[in-house]
């Protein structure tokens, strides 16, 4: 499978070369890099990183909106009345563990250890899905208690910000399943490995954004 | 492969997508475990600070912001690896520029909006004057 990839991909360095004997493969990769500039893996990673930074800026805009509107509760409930730190702690734990398992999945794929790859991806999915389920439950509870996004400017900002993160995680879960299926169907091909790299970057970045959200939205909201 | 610094094991940091051999497996896993311990520690401190009365109340948002930045740093170094792997200088530059925009956006918005709040007459007072 991997040797085919070298032929098909031409410039496929990262994964395809693994099929060859270690030292030779790397020397080949290096000479190719000298001839054609940086490897495709580095370029793809850089491009996706630029996208992720634009995504972080999107979240910064939503966060700025929320921060400006925190006190605009229109006589309705504030964060202090609504946020339950136990729930947030469980959500945080789920996402933190899932990001570590996502890292293990990447290691498993690079070392071609399928049990580690599929097991870690499955664990990442279960933890991510638990996170989304808890968040949906939290949202449903708030809306049923009359604290939906239409109640006040504060709640509009809150639902937009946290909901946008939740949507990102949900999209990430779909991508995760796709990556499991692609590796299953096509093997650890160079192009699949690059997609896996992008997925890992996406998932880790979502957890970094969640760190800002649980600290500055939930914890500060309860403490102030 | 082992004596090539780009192979990861010797360099000490494996970027996602880097080639690693089976011998580098425990090393790569250990990096994530160290990150997990540090992140859990910082998360625990954050939740404790938010709940406790030990910290001077007005300083809590600042303390939580500092802890959040520290934890995001841990995540970037131990999980994301994008700024510490080989060929990372462009990634670092992009991140630095992104952070500049994020800071301008967040602090600029807060600054302008608090100033407006401060200078604009409250709506009910305005209504009374127009009567």
Interface residues (C-beta under 8 A of the other chain):
Chain A: X14 X17 X18 X22 X23 X25 X26 X30 X38 X41 X42 X45 X46 X49 X50 X53 X54 X56 X57 X60 X61 X63 X64 X65 X67 X68 X85 X89 X92 X96 X97 X99 X100 X103 X104 X106 X107 X110 X111 X113 X193 X194 X196 X197 X200 X201 X204 X205 X207 X208 X211 X212 X214 X215 X216 X219 X220 X222 X223 X224
Chain B: X1 X4 X6 X7 X14 X15 X16 X17 X18 X19 X20 X21 X22 X24 X25 X28 X29 X32 X33 X35 X36 X39 X40 X43 X46 X47 X49 X50 X51 X57 X60 X61 X64 X65 X67 X68 X71 X72 X75 X76 X79 X80 X82 X87 X90 X91 X94 X95 X97 X98 X101 X102 X105 X106 X108 X109 X110 X113
